[in-house]
Amino acid sequence: MAKFNFDKRKLEKVVRQAAQAKGDELASQLTSDLNALNPGVTGRPVDEVKVDVQKVWRRRMQNDLPEAKLKEFAEKLAAGGTVRVTAVMK
């Protein structure tokens, strides 16, 4: 019977890199989706924009965006700005 040896640290590194790449891809998609709300949300009340932002987030993530980020993104978009989503791997 043949022995199979692998380096656990190298495997963990490869898995982390793959997870980060997928996270970066998803963050890029979310950034595009959220920024696509403009110009339609520019000048609208932040509370209304929050509803639209949450819909976009839920469609991609199947969960809610935390209130602090939701408010931050809605304020930027309502003011005509853009947002940037980043992936942080723990």
Buried (B, 14 or more C-beta within 10 A) or exposed (E): EEEEEEEEEEEEEEEEEEEEEEBBEBBBEBBEBBBEBBEEBEEBEBEEBBEBBBEBBEEBEEEEBEEEBBBBBBBBBBEEEEBEBEBEEE
